[in-house]
């Protein structure tokens, strides 16, 4: 058999349906991140918003970014031909031979499916200690039939890096839950809408999924899933000009992505020093939720426009290696952050990266953790810009976003078209020990997984205060954010990689 793929469940916290839909688990060195979520209770307005969700995901699916399915009921296996075919696959599994589905019989998928079915049947034995081989065969046949008929042609082009999103409605039987678990073991992200009640299954298996409390249980009338069909271009031919050519107008509706909202976790205190005046840090910041949402949407729209405009000149510009002098000029888009406690006393300094023109700055969670007020300094700008709140954080990834009341010049985030490699040159920009925007160069020396987070190891020197600073490739794109260094080692420094940044900061850059 081919090398086994390891599926890691729920490596990031999911606290809303929108977050589930937005996050795309990575695949790195044989490990695939998947998400398995139960939403408990009646989600407000879900009966209306589910159609918009279907539309949004189907549009993404048409662009080949992911595959999407929504399941209301499990189909019944009825024909004797199907019973015989899928029972035969169980016999193949029993004899340690490759499994086949009607929609996919490639070697890699067969191996992944074999491992997944093994886990499911072992799990079912824990639920049913007196399980007979006949019952086990029927269960396996049902699971494989569901796989073929529910995921269908999605399996035709299955591959380990692709993102698959599945929403399942109101699961009650343990076999249905195990099928949802099975889907995660071939790389699907699965969300269960449990509005009537939670699933009744042993805790060992229930804990494979994480729960979101959405309210009280009760009935809902969620419409059947209907694949979204793009509206045809509307053409109007109504006016003849003097040359005899028609005037044609066309329009096509586009679905705009929604920003993700994640609650700020509790934060611990730290102690460091700074010379920034407290009065400057205490300047008020006006908060306007509607304006924030609109500005984020505008940022998304602008990003989309930049993505569409892709001339050969633009490609040449993006792919051209910059000189160290040119890269050093990007220091104007890396900031120094001073953290103040509730008494107005400075207690920490760190760095941050401009990622959104409407004031959005990416930094480390441990930089802002424990702070009440933040003062941001920008190179060649005498002002001190206040930020009195953290907009978004993720403690596991050690990432956070703050916002200041100023238009910014963001640094683009690397899109990952080519894999990063050891020996690749990098430049780090940050404020070590309060030395504003120091620039250093080095190479990528390795790739590490620390506490289930993929990180880049690099040699460009950094010190305390560099945390939250930019790690750039030679094209001037963010490939990582400086996060940690190993004090006992020389130039052993770590950065959270661009894939995690892209997921976390979606909607802000």
ZAMARGU-4260 file (C-alpha; in steps of 0.2 Angstrom, whole numbers, plus 5000, padded with zeros to 4 digits):
<rodrens>
0) 5000/5000/5000 | 5005/5018/4998 | 5011/5029/5012 | 4997/5032/5024 | 4990/5050/5026
5) 4987/5056/5044 | 4971/5066/5046 | 4972/5078/5061 | 4956/5084/5067 | 4951/5102/5073
10) 4969/5109/5075 | 4961/5127/5075 | 4946/5132/5085 | 4929/5134/5076 | 4916/5144/5084
15) 4904/5148/5069 | 4897/5141/5053 | 4906/5155/5044 | 4922/5151/5051 | 4920/5132/5046
20) 4916/5137/5028 | 4930/5149/5027 | 4944/5138/5034 | 4954/5127/5023 | 4965/5114/5031
25) 4982/5112/5025 | 4992/5097/5019 | 5010/5095/5024 | 5022/5081/5024 | 5009/5068/5024
30) 4997/5076/5036 | 4980/5083/5031 | 4970/5095/5043 | 4951/5092/5044 | 4937/5099/5054
35) 4922/5090/5062 | 4909/5101/5070 | 4892/5099/5078 | 4881/5115/5079 | 4869/5112/5093
40) 4852/5121/5093 | 4842/5132/5081 | 4854/5144/5072 | 4846/5161/5070 | 4839/5164/5053
45) 4848/5148/5046 | 4832/5143/5036 | 4835/5159/5025 | 4854/5160/5026 | 4857/5141/5021
50) 4852/5146/5003 | 4865/5159/5003 | 4878/5147/5010 | 4874/5135/4996 | 4876/5148/4983
55) 4892/5155/4991 | 4900/5137/4992 | 4894/5132/4974 | 4902/5147/4967 | 4919/5143/4975
60) 4917/5125/4969 | 4915/5131/4951 | 4931/5140/4953 | 4939/5123/4958 | 4944/5130/4975
65) 4934/5116/4984 | 4920/5104/4983 | 4903/5106/4992 | 4889/5095/4997 | 4874/5097/5009
70) 4865/5081/5015 | 4847/5082/5021 | 4844/5063/5022 | 4854/5047/5020 | 4849/5037/5004
75) 4844/5019/5006 | 4853/5005/4997 | 4840/4996/4988 | 4846/4986/4972 | 4853/4969/4975
80) 4867/4974/4963 | 4873/4988/4975 | 4871/4976/4990 | 4883/4963/4981 | 4895/4976/4975
85) 4898/4984/4992 | 4897/4968/5002 | 4911/4962/4990 | 4922/4977/4995 | 4920/4972/5014
90) 4927/4955/5009 | 4941/4963/5000 | 4944/4973/5016 | 4943/4958/5026 | 4957/4950/5015
95) 4968/4966/5017 | 4965/4970/4998 | 4962/4987/4990 | 4944/4994/4990 | 4935/5001/4975
100) 4921/5013/4973 | 4911/5016/4958 | 4917/5034/4957 | 4935/5031/4961 | 4947/5016/4961
105) 4964/5025/4961 | 4977/5017/4971 | 4980/5031/4983 | 4961/5034/4987 | 4959/5015/4989
110) 4973/5015/5002 | 4965/5030/5011 | 4948/5022/5011 | 4955/5006/5017 | 4962/5014/5032
115) 4947/5025/5035 | 4935/5010/5035 | 4947/5001/5047 | 4945/5015/5060 | 4926/5015/5058
120) 4923/4997/5060 | 4935/4996/5075 | 4925/5011/5082 | 4908/5002/5079 | 4915/4987/5088
125) 4917/4998/5104 | 4899/5003/5102 | 4893/4985/5099 | 4904/4973/5108 | 4894/4958/5102
130) 4895/4963/5084 | 4893/4949/5072 | 4902/4948/5055 | 4885/4949/5046 | 4881/4965/5054
135) 4898/4972/5051 | 4897/4967/5033 | 4880/4976/5031 | 4887/4992/5040 | 4903/4992/5029
140) 4892/4990/5013 | 4880/5004/5019 | 4895/5016/5022 | 4903/5013/5005 | 4887/5015/4996
145) 4884/5031/5005 | 4901/5037/5001 | 4898/5033/4982 | 4881/5041/4982 | 4882/5056/4993
150) 4899/5062/4987 | 4896/5055/4970 | 4907/5063/4956 | 4916/5073/4969 | 4927/5057/4971
155) 4931/5057/4953 | 4945/5070/4955 | 4948/5066/4973 | 4966/5071/4979 | 4973/5073/4996
160) 4976/5092/4995 | 4959/5097/4989 | 4946/5105/5001 | 4929/5096/5003 | 4915/5104/5013
165) 4900/5094/5019 | 4885/5100/5029 | 4874/5086/5036 | 4857/5089/5044 | 4851/5082/5061
170) 4860/5066/5063 | 4852/5054/5076 | 4859/5037/5073 | 4876/5031/5078 | 4879/5024/5060
175) 4875/5041/5052 | 4888/5049/5064 | 4901/5036/5060 | 4898/5040/5042 | 4901/5058/5045
180) 4917/5053/5054 | 4922/5042/5039 | 4921/5057/5028 | 4933/5066/5038 | 4945/5052/5037
185) 4946/5054/5018 | 4949/5073/5019 | 4931/5081/5021 | 4927/5095/5033 | 4910/5090/5040
190) 4898/5101/5049 | 4882/5093/5057 | 4867/5105/5060 | 4860/5097/5076 | 4844/5108/5079
195) 4833/5094/5086 | 4845/5086/5098 | 4863/5081/5100 | 4869/5064/5093 | 4868/5050/5106
200) 4884/5041/5105 | 4898/5037/5117 | 4909/5051/5122 | 4925/5044/5115 | 4917/5046/5097
205) 4907/5061/5101 | 4923/5070/5106 | 4930/5067/5088 | 4919/5082/5084 | 4919/5099/5092
210) 4902/5107/5097 | 4895/5125/5095 | 4880/5130/5105 | 4868/5140/5094 | 4853/5140/5106
215) 4839/5129/5111 | 4834/5114/5102 | 4818/5113/5091 | 4811/5110/5074 | 4817/5119/5058
220) 4811/5119/5040 | 4828/5119/5031 | 4825/5119/5012 | 4832/5105/5001 | 4849/5108/4993
225) 4848/5114/4975 | 4865/5116/4966 | 4867/5135/4962 | 4867/5139/4943 | 4875/5155/4938
230) 4863/5167/4930 | 4865/5168/4912 | 4873/5184/4905 | 4859/5196/4900 | 4861/5203/4883
235) 4851/5218/4877 | 4852/5222/4858 | 4841/5237/4856 | 4850/5252/4848 | 4858/5252/4831
240) 4871/5265/4829 | 4877/5273/4812 | 4889/5259/4809 | 4875/5246/4810 | 4883/5238/4826
245) 4872/5234/4841 | 4874/5241/4858 | 4876/5226/4871 | 4875/5227/4890 | 4878/5213/4901
250) 4878/5209/4920 | 4882/5195/4931 | 4880/5194/4950 | 4895/5190/4961 | 4895/5183/4978
255) 4905/5193/4990 | 4914/5183/5004 | 4909/5187/5022 | 4921/5192/5035 | 4925/5179/5049
260) 4921/5184/5067 | 4931/5176/5081 | 4929/5180/5099 | 4945/5186/5108 | 4952/5174/5121
265) 4958/5178/5138 | 4976/5184/5139 | 4990/5183/5151 | 5001/5197/5157 | 5020/5200/5152
270) 5033/5213/5158 | 5044/5222/5146 | 5049/5241/5145 | 5045/5255/5132 | 5048/5274/5131
275) 5032/5279/5122 | 5021/5292/5131 | 5006/5285/5139 | 4995/5300/5134 | 4998/5296/5116
280) 4993/5278/5118 | 4977/5283/5127 | 4970/5293/5112 | 4952/5287/5108 | 4949/5276/5094
285) 4931/5277/5086 | 4923/5261/5083 | 4910/5259/5069 | 4905/5241/5066 | 4896/5245/5050
290) 4911/5254/5043 | 4923/5240/5048 | 4912/5228/5039 | 4911/5239/5023 | 4930/5242/5023
295) 4934/5224/5025 | 4922/5220/5011 | 4931/5234/5000 | 4947/5226/5004 | 4941/5209/4998
300) 4934/5217/4982 | 4951/5226/4979 | 4960/5210/4982 | 4948/5201/4969 | 4951/5214/4957
305) 4970/5213/4959 | 4969/5194/4957 | 4959/5196/4940 | 4971/5208/4933 | 4985/5197/4929
310) 4995/5204/4914 | 5012/5197/4909 | 5020/5214/4915 | 5012/5211/4932 | 5019/5193/4932
315) 5036/5199/4928 | 5035/5212/4942 | 5029/5199/4955 | 5042/5186/4950 | 5057/5198/4950
320) 5069/5196/4964 | 5072/5212/4973 | 5088/5219/4980 | 5091/5219/4999 | 5090/5238/4997
325) 5073/5237/4989 | 5067/5224/5002 | 5073/5236/5016 | 5061/5249/5010 | 5047/5238/5015
330) 5051/5242/5033 | 5039/5257/5031 | 5025/5243/5031 | 5031/5235/5047 | 5026/5244/5063
335) 5032/5244/5081 | 5019/5240/5094 | 5020/5246/5112 | 5008/5237/5124 | 5001/5246/5140
340) 4992/5239/5155 | 4976/5245/5162 | 4986/5257/5173 | 4993/5265/5157 | 5010/5259/5160
345) 5021/5252/5146 | 5025/5233/5148 | 5029/5226/5131 | 5035/5230/5114 | 5033/5220/5098
350) 5031/5221/5079 | 5017/5220/5067 | 5014/5219/5048 | 5002/5230/5038 | 4991/5218/5029
355) 4975/5228/5025 | 4975/5246/5019 | 4961/5251/5031 | 4972/5250/5046 | 4973/5231/5049
360) 4989/5225/5057 | 4994/5207/5059 | 5005/5203/5074 | 5008/5188/5087 | 4995/5184/5100
365) 5008/5184/5113 | 5013/5202/5109 | 4996/5209/5113 | 4991/5196/5126 | 4988/5205/5143
370) 4987/5222/5135 | 4974/5235/5137 | 4979/5249/5125 | 4992/5248/5111 | 5002/5261/5103
375) 5008/5259/5085 | 5023/5268/5077 | 5026/5269/5059 | 5043/5272/5051 | 5045/5291/5045
380) 5029/5296/5054 | 5030/5306/5070 | 5013/5301/5075 | 5008/5287/5088 | 4993/5278/5082
385) 4982/5271/5096 | 4972/5254/5095 | 4961/5250/5110 | 4955/5232/5105 | 4961/5216/5097
390) 4950/5212/5082 | 4954/5194/5080 | 4966/5181/5089 | 4971/5163/5088 | 4981/5157/5103
395) 4986/5141/5095 | 4993/5149/5079 | 4999/5164/5090 | 4991/5176/5078 | 4981/5192/5081
400) 4975/5207/5071 | 4973/5225/5078 | 4967/5241/5069 | 4973/5259/5069 | 4964/5274/5062
405) 4975/5276/5047 | 4976/5271/5028 | 4991/5259/5026 | 5002/5252/5013 | 5001/5233/5016
410) 5014/5220/5011 | 5006/5206/5000 | 5005/5188/5007 | 5013/5175/4997 | 5001/5164/4987
415) 5010/5148/4988 | 5011/5144/4969 | 5028/5137/4972 | 5033/5127/4988 | 5046/5135/5000
420) 5062/5126/5000 | 5077/5124/5012 | 5091/5136/5007 | 5079/5149/5000 | 5084/5167/5004
425) 5073/5177/5016 | 5073/5194/5024 | 5067/5198/5042 | 5060/5215/5047 | 5056/5219/5065
430) 5060/5229/5081 | 5072/5218/5091 | 5074/5225/5109 | 5065/5241/5103 | 5077/5245/5089
435) 5064/5251/5077 | 5063/5241/5060 | 5080/5232/5060 | 5082/5222/5044 | 5092/5206/5043
440) 5094/5192/5030 | 5096/5173/5030 | 5089/5157/5023 | 5076/5145/5027 | 5085/5131/5036
445) 5070/5119/5039 | 5052/5116/5042 | 5045/5111/5059 | 5028/5107/5067 | 5028/5114/5084
450) 5012/5110/5095 | 5003/5105/5079 | 5007/5122/5070 | 5017/5122/5054 | 5032/5134/5056
455) 5047/5140/5045 | 5064/5139/5053 | 5075/5153/5047 | 5092/5160/5051 | 5090/5179/5049
460) 5094/5185/5066 | 5080/5191/5077 | 5078/5195/5096 | 5065/5199/5109 | 5054/5213/5101
465) 5055/5205/5083 | 5039/5195/5087 | 5026/5199/5075 | 5038/5205/5062 | 5039/5201/5044
470) 5048/5186/5036 | 5049/5190/5017 | 5054/5181/5001 | 5065/5190/4989 | 5050/5196/4979
475) 5045/5206/4994 | 5030/5195/4999 | 5026/5189/5017 | 5030/5170/5019 | 5029/5170/5038
480) 5028/5180/5054 | 5042/5180/5066 | 5035/5171/5082 | 5049/5163/5092 | 5068/5160/5094
485) 5077/5146/5103 | 5088/5156/5116 | 5101/5142/5118 | 5103/5141/5099 | 5112/5153/5087
490) 5100/5160/5074 | 5087/5146/5077 | 5071/5156/5074 | 5053/5151/5069 | 5039/5159/5060
495) 5021/5154/5057 | 5020/5151/5039 | 5010/5160/5025 | 4996/5146/5024 | 4991/5149/5042
500) 4991/5168/5039 | 4981/5167/5024 | 4967/5156/5033 | 4968/5167/5049 | 4968/5184/5040
505) 4955/5180/5027 | 4944/5196/5025 | 4957/5208/5031 | 4970/5208/5017
</rodrens>
